């Protein structure tokens, strides 16, 4: 189950976002499997992020006290694997560039949003997040295997240095082991 954090200073926007994201699919009638947490206060959302892991956060760009870029910058350090989306009714090119470059947002959505675009973006973001986490897990596993392989290679080198020829096998044409009679 995906945990989604929604942050906007307007409660009615949060209600609308939550309703849109929880809506049943028009084609197959299935409901998404999301747990959605909403906050009108960005600082309270940051506190919640200390005890709850989120896969996706959608934040308003313009909020009093703490804007979306500042909020997502702080949030990114707390939960770097969480995908970040900014939602805004204003197009501030400098702020958007900052959000992309500093916060590494996944997408920028404008208000008012199109329900299909919002649901598609959220679905894509959650798939992207899952792939990133799996990629990181596989990279960690590969690093562990390489580390273990290096340890084995170091031990083989140590044995070969101590007893030359011990790590080599001479194979016969029929697959048998050839033993030197020296």
C-alpha positions as CSV (number, residue, x, y, z in Angstrom):
1,X,0.0,0.0,0.0
2,X,1.4,3.4,-1.0
3,X,1.5,6.2,1.5
4,X,0.9,9.6,0.0
5,X,1.4,12.9,1.8
6,X,-0.6,16.0,0.5
7,X,0.4,19.4,1.7
8,X,-1.6,22.6,0.9
9,X,-2.6,25.5,3.0
10,X,-6.1,25.3,1.6
11,X,-8.2,22.5,3.2
12,X,-10.7,22.4,0.3
13,X,-7.8,21.7,-2.2
14,X,-6.7,18.9,0.1
15,X,-10.2,17.4,0.1
16,X,-10.5,17.7,-3.6
17,X,-7.1,16.1,-4.2
18,X,-7.9,13.2,-1.8
19,X,-11.3,12.6,-3.4
20,X,-9.7,12.6,-6.9
21,X,-6.9,10.2,-5.9
22,X,-9.3,7.8,-4.1
23,X,-11.9,7.8,-7.0
24,X,-12.6,4.4,-8.5
25,X,-11.1,3.7,-11.9
26,X,-13.6,4.7,-14.7
27,X,-12.8,1.6,-16.8
28,X,-12.5,-1.3,-14.3
29,X,-14.1,0.1,-11.2
30,X,-11.1,-0.7,-8.9
31,X,-10.1,1.7,-6.2
32,X,-6.4,2.7,-5.7
33,X,-4.6,1.2,-2.7
34,X,-3.4,4.5,-1.2
35,X,-3.2,5.7,2.4
36,X,-3.4,9.5,2.1
37,X,-2.3,11.9,4.8
38,X,-3.2,15.6,4.5
39,X,-1.7,18.7,6.1
40,X,-2.5,22.3,5.9
41,X,0.7,23.1,7.8
42,X,4.0,22.2,6.1
43,X,5.9,22.1,9.5
44,X,3.3,19.6,10.9
45,X,3.8,17.5,7.7
46,X,7.6,17.5,8.3
47,X,7.0,16.3,11.9
48,X,4.7,13.5,10.5
49,X,7.5,12.5,8.1
50,X,9.6,11.5,11.1
51,X,7.3,8.7,12.1
52,X,5.7,7.7,8.7
53,X,7.5,6.7,5.5
54,X,5.9,8.1,2.3
55,X,6.3,7.0,-1.2
56,X,4.9,10.2,-2.7
57,X,4.5,13.8,-1.5
58,X,2.5,16.4,-3.4
59,X,3.0,20.0,-2.1
60,X,1.5,23.3,-3.0
61,X,4.1,25.8,-4.2
62,X,2.8,28.9,-2.5
63,X,2.2,28.5,1.2
64,X,2.5,30.8,4.1
65,X,5.4,30.3,6.5
66,X,7.2,27.7,4.4
67,X,6.9,27.5,0.6
68,X,6.8,24.3,-1.3
69,X,10.4,24.4,-2.4
70,X,11.7,25.0,1.2
71,X,9.3,22.3,2.5
72,X,10.4,19.7,-0.2
73,X,14.0,20.5,0.3
74,X,13.7,19.7,4.0
75,X,11.5,16.7,3.3
76,X,14.0,15.4,0.7
77,X,16.7,15.1,3.4
78,X,14.3,13.2,5.7
79,X,13.0,10.8,3.0
80,X,15.2,10.9,-0.1
81,X,13.4,7.9,-1.7
82,X,10.1,9.7,-1.7
83,X,9.0,11.1,-5.1
84,X,8.2,14.8,-5.0
85,X,5.5,16.7,-7.0
86,X,4.7,20.4,-6.8
87,X,1.2,21.7,-7.4
88,X,0.7,25.4,-8.1
89,X,-1.8,27.8,-9.5
90,X,1.0,30.2,-10.4
91,X,3.7,29.8,-13.0
92,X,6.9,31.1,-11.4
93,X,9.6,30.1,-13.9
94,X,12.5,30.9,-11.4
95,X,10.8,29.0,-8.7
96,X,10.1,26.1,-11.0
97,X,13.7,25.9,-12.1
98,X,14.8,26.0,-8.4
99,X,12.3,23.2,-7.6
100,X,13.7,21.0,-10.5
101,X,17.3,21.7,-9.8
102,X,17.4,21.8,-6.0
103,X,14.5,19.5,-4.9
104,X,14.6,17.2,-7.9
105,X,10.8,17.2,-8.3
106,X,9.2,14.4,-10.4
107,X,6.6,16.7,-11.9
108,X,5.0,20.1,-11.7
109,X,1.2,20.1,-11.9
110,X,-0.8,23.2,-12.3
111,X,-4.0,24.2,-10.5
112,X,-6.7,23.6,-11.6
113,X,-5.6,20.1,-12.5
114,X,-7.2,17.6,-14.8
115,X,-8.3,14.6,-12.8
116,X,-7.0,12.1,-15.3
117,X,-3.6,13.8,-15.5
118,X,-3.4,13.9,-11.7
119,X,-4.2,10.2,-11.3
120,X,-1.9,9.2,-14.2
121,X,1.0,11.3,-12.7
122,X,0.5,9.8,-9.3
123,X,0.4,6.3,-10.7
124,X,3.5,6.9,-12.8
125,X,5.3,8.5,-9.8
126,X,4.6,5.5,-7.6
127,X,5.8,3.1,-10.3
128,X,9.0,5.2,-10.7
129,X,9.5,5.3,-6.9
130,X,9.1,1.5,-6.7
131,X,11.7,1.0,-9.5
132,X,14.1,3.4,-7.9
133,X,13.9,1.6,-4.6
134,X,14.3,-1.8,-6.3
135,X,17.3,-0.5,-8.3
136,X,18.9,0.7,-5.1
137,X,18.3,-2.7,-3.5
138,X,19.9,-4.5,-6.4
139,X,22.9,-2.1,-6.5
140,X,23.4,-2.7,-2.7
141,X,23.2,-6.5,-3.4
142,X,25.7,-6.2,-6.2
143,X,28.1,-4.2,-4.0
144,X,27.9,-6.9,-1.3
145,X,28.5,-9.7,-3.9
146,X,31.5,-7.8,-5.3
147,X,32.9,-7.3,-1.8
148,X,32.5,-11.0,-1.0
149,X,34.1,-11.8,-4.4
150,X,37.0,-9.5,-3.6
151,X,37.6,-11.2,-0.3
152,X,37.6,-14.6,-2.0
153,X,40.0,-13.3,-4.7
154,X,42.3,-11.9,-2.0
155,X,42.3,-15.3,-0.2
156,X,43.1,-17.2,-3.5
157,X,45.9,-14.8,-4.1
158,X,47.3,-15.3,-0.6
159,X,47.1,-19.1,-1.1
160,X,48.8,-18.9,-4.5
161,X,51.6,-16.8,-3.1
162,X,52.1,-19.3,-0.2
163,X,51.9,-22.4,-2.3
164,X,52.4,-21.7,-6.1
165,X,50.1,-23.7,-8.3
166,X,47.5,-24.6,-5.6
167,X,44.8,-22.6,-7.2
168,X,45.3,-24.0,-10.8
169,X,43.8,-27.2,-12.1
170,X,45.1,-28.9,-15.3
171,X,42.2,-30.4,-17.1
172,X,42.6,-33.4,-19.6
173,X,40.8,-33.4,-23.0
174,X,38.1,-35.7,-21.5
175,X,37.5,-33.4,-18.5
176,X,39.6,-35.3,-16.1
177,X,42.0,-33.6,-13.7
178,X,45.6,-34.0,-14.8
179,X,48.1,-34.4,-11.9
180,X,51.7,-33.4,-12.3
181,X,54.0,-36.1,-11.1
182,X,56.7,-33.6,-10.0
